Amino acid sequence: MNLFKGLFDTELTQLISVTDFLLCIGTALIVGILFAAVYSFHKSTSKSFLITLFMLPAVVCVVIMMVNGNVGAGVAVAGAFSLVRFRSVPGTAREICMLFLAMGAGLVCGMGYLAYALLFTLIMSAIVLILTLCDKGNTQKTLVIVIPEDLSYSGLFDDLFDKYTVTHKLKQVKTTNMGSLFKLSYDVTIKKDSDEKCFIDDLRCRNGNLEIMISEREDLQNAL
């Protein structure tokens, strides 16, 4: 009796050898390591997401092999697995893209095209690295500025934003301290050659030396 033969296999079912199974799984794990390393390059991310990227190609690979070549059924099942994480935590576009890349590489491994899976991984990893390096210089931040209620915030800091940032967008205006203060929240991309302390000092001169806070982008924090 063959322990690796399925209970519902027929004589027409092609049995996957243990050697081929291990070779496909090993290649899928290598692919997962590459994607996880590329994603974490110059980027702070959660350990759980890196583990997901590492394991996902192997999971998809096994699913494709176990459905005996029925790619449609395999993609449907693996796709359902990959979307479980996003039911509770919203994923960024980059995270979703990396998950689909990992799924695609795992699918190719499951179909037995191991060389193509590695080639696909290397090409896509190179593209991701190039895009990451191109965006390396500028830093995305959330800027919170508190101003007095009698100070008009429309265009108040535009000249400073033009000097220190590449892009800026007012995301939220909130009253605080019994309505005597306004709290302004901006999404800003700080220029790579800008001095963040000088930026804060110039803002302090404009807002009456009230509270100013610069932190990691809120949407990026939620993605971790």
PAMAR-657952 format. One record per residue (C-alpha): z, y, x. Coordinates in Angstrom, 1 decimal. Example, Ala and Ser with C-alpha at 12.3 -4.5 7.8 and 13.67 -1.06 7.14 Angstrom:
<rs>
up,north,east
7.8,-4.5,12.3 $
7.1,-1.1,13.7 $
</rs>
This chain:
<rs>
up,north,east
0.0,0.0,0.0 $
-1.0,3.4,1.3 $
1.9,5.8,1.0 $
-0.5,8.8,1.2 $
-2.6,7.6,-1.7 $
-2.1,9.5,-5.0 $
-0.9,7.7,-8.1 $
-3.9,9.0,-10.1 $
-6.5,8.5,-7.4 $
-9.5,6.4,-8.3 $
-11.9,4.5,-6.2 $
-14.2,7.5,-6.2 $
-11.5,9.8,-4.9 $
-11.8,10.6,-1.2 $
-8.5,10.2,0.6 $
-7.5,12.8,3.1 $
-6.4,11.3,6.4 $
-3.0,12.3,7.8 $
-4.7,13.6,11.0 $
-7.0,15.9,9.0 $
-4.2,17.0,6.8 $
-2.0,18.0,9.8 $
-4.9,19.7,11.5 $
-5.7,21.9,8.5 $
-2.0,22.7,8.0 $
-1.6,23.6,11.7 $
-4.6,25.9,11.6 $
-3.4,27.6,8.4 $
0.0,28.2,10.1 $
-1.7,29.7,13.1 $
-3.7,32.0,10.8 $
-0.4,33.0,9.1 $
1.2,33.9,12.4 $
-1.8,36.1,13.3 $
-1.7,37.9,10.0 $
2.0,38.4,10.2 $
1.8,39.8,13.8 $
-1.1,42.1,12.8 $
0.7,43.4,9.8 $
4.0,44.1,11.7 $
2.1,45.9,14.5 $
3.4,49.5,14.8 $
4.9,49.1,11.3 $
8.4,48.5,10.0 $
8.4,45.8,7.3 $
10.7,43.3,5.7 $
11.3,39.9,7.2 $
10.7,38.2,3.8 $
7.2,39.7,3.6 $
6.3,38.5,7.1 $
7.5,35.0,6.2 $
5.4,35.2,3.1 $
2.3,36.1,5.1 $
3.1,33.3,7.6 $
3.5,30.6,4.9 $
0.9,31.6,2.3 $
-2.2,30.3,4.1 $
-0.6,26.9,4.5 $
0.4,26.8,0.8 $
-3.1,27.7,-0.3 $
-4.6,25.2,2.1 $
-2.5,22.4,0.7 $
-3.3,23.4,-2.9 $
-7.1,23.4,-2.2 $
-6.9,20.0,-0.4 $
-4.8,18.5,-3.2 $
-7.2,19.5,-6.0 $
-9.9,17.4,-4.3 $
-12.4,20.1,-3.7 $
-12.1,21.8,-7.1 $
-12.0,25.3,-5.7 $
-11.7,27.0,-9.1 $
-8.5,25.2,-10.0 $
-7.1,25.6,-6.5 $
-7.7,29.4,-6.5 $
-6.2,29.8,-9.9 $
-3.0,28.0,-9.0 $
-2.6,29.7,-5.5 $
-3.3,33.1,-7.1 $
-0.5,32.6,-9.6 $
1.9,31.7,-6.8 $
1.0,34.8,-4.8 $
1.6,37.2,-7.7 $
5.2,36.0,-8.3 $
6.6,38.4,-5.7 $
5.1,41.4,-7.5 $
6.8,40.8,-10.8 $
10.0,42.4,-9.6 $
8.9,44.5,-6.5 $
5.8,46.7,-6.7 $
3.5,45.9,-3.8 $
1.5,48.5,-1.8 $
-2.2,48.3,-1.6 $
-1.9,47.2,2.0 $
0.5,44.4,1.1 $
-1.8,43.1,-1.6 $
-4.8,43.2,0.7 $
-3.0,41.2,3.4 $
-1.9,38.6,0.8 $
-5.5,38.2,-0.3 $
-6.6,37.9,3.3 $
-4.0,35.2,3.9 $
-5.1,33.4,0.7 $
-8.8,33.6,1.7 $
-8.1,32.2,5.2 $
-5.9,29.4,3.6 $
-8.7,28.6,1.2 $
-11.2,28.2,4.0 $
-8.7,25.9,5.9 $
-8.2,23.8,2.8 $
-12.0,23.3,2.4 $
-12.0,22.0,6.0 $
-13.9,24.9,7.7 $
-11.2,25.4,10.4 $
-13.5,27.3,12.9 $
-14.6,29.7,10.1 $
-11.0,30.2,9.1 $
-10.1,31.3,12.6 $
-13.2,33.4,13.0 $
-12.5,35.2,9.6 $
-8.8,35.8,10.7 $
-9.8,37.2,14.0 $
-12.4,39.6,12.5 $
-10.1,40.8,9.7 $
-7.2,41.2,12.1 $
-9.3,43.3,14.4 $
-10.3,45.6,11.5 $
-6.7,45.9,10.4 $
-5.6,46.7,14.0 $
-8.3,49.4,14.4 $
-7.3,51.1,11.1 $
-3.7,51.0,12.1 $
-4.3,52.6,15.5 $
-6.5,55.2,13.9 $
-3.6,56.2,11.6 $
-0.9,55.9,14.3 $
-0.7,59.5,15.2 $
0.3,61.1,11.9 $
3.6,60.3,10.2 $
4.1,60.0,6.4 $
7.4,61.4,5.2 $
9.3,62.5,2.1 $
10.5,66.1,2.4 $
13.2,67.4,0.2 $
13.9,71.2,0.1 $
16.7,73.0,-1.9 $
16.0,76.6,-2.8 $
17.8,79.2,-5.0 $
16.8,79.4,-8.6 $
15.6,83.0,-8.2 $
13.1,82.0,-5.5 $
9.6,81.1,-6.7 $
8.5,77.8,-5.0 $
4.8,78.2,-5.8 $
3.0,78.6,-2.5 $
6.3,79.4,-0.8 $
5.8,77.0,2.1 $
2.0,76.7,2.2 $
1.7,78.5,5.6 $
4.3,76.2,7.2 $
2.6,73.1,5.6 $
-0.7,74.2,7.1 $
0.9,74.6,10.5 $
2.9,71.4,10.7 $
1.3,68.9,8.3 $
-2.1,67.3,7.6 $
-1.5,66.8,3.9 $
1.3,67.9,1.5 $
1.8,67.3,-2.2 $
4.6,68.4,-4.5 $
5.9,65.3,-6.2 $
9.0,66.4,-8.1 $
10.9,69.6,-9.1 $
14.5,69.1,-10.1 $
17.4,71.5,-11.0 $
20.8,70.9,-9.4 $
24.2,72.5,-9.1 $
24.4,73.5,-12.8 $
20.9,74.9,-12.6 $
21.6,77.3,-9.8 $
19.3,75.5,-7.4 $
15.9,73.8,-7.4 $
15.3,70.6,-5.4 $
11.7,70.2,-4.4 $
10.3,66.8,-3.2 $
7.1,66.7,-1.2 $
5.0,63.9,0.2 $
3.8,65.1,3.6 $
1.9,63.8,6.5 $
3.2,65.4,9.7 $
0.8,66.2,12.5 $
1.2,64.0,15.5 $
1.7,67.0,17.9 $
4.2,68.8,15.6 $
7.8,69.3,16.5 $
9.8,68.1,13.5 $
12.9,70.2,14.4 $
10.8,73.4,14.6 $
9.4,72.5,11.2 $
12.9,72.2,9.8 $
14.0,75.4,11.4 $
11.1,77.4,9.9 $
11.9,75.9,6.5 $
15.5,76.9,6.8 $
14.6,80.5,7.4 $
12.5,80.4,4.2 $
15.0,78.6,1.9 $
18.1,80.5,2.9 $
19.5,77.8,5.1 $
20.1,75.4,2.2 $
19.8,71.6,2.4 $
16.6,70.1,3.8 $
16.0,66.4,4.2 $
13.1,64.5,5.9 $
13.0,60.8,5.4 $
10.6,57.9,5.2 $
8.1,58.0,2.3 $
9.9,56.7,-0.8 $
7.0,54.5,-1.8 $
7.0,53.0,1.7 $
10.7,52.3,1.5 $
10.3,50.6,-1.8 $
7.6,48.4,-0.3 $
10.0,47.0,2.3 $
</rs>
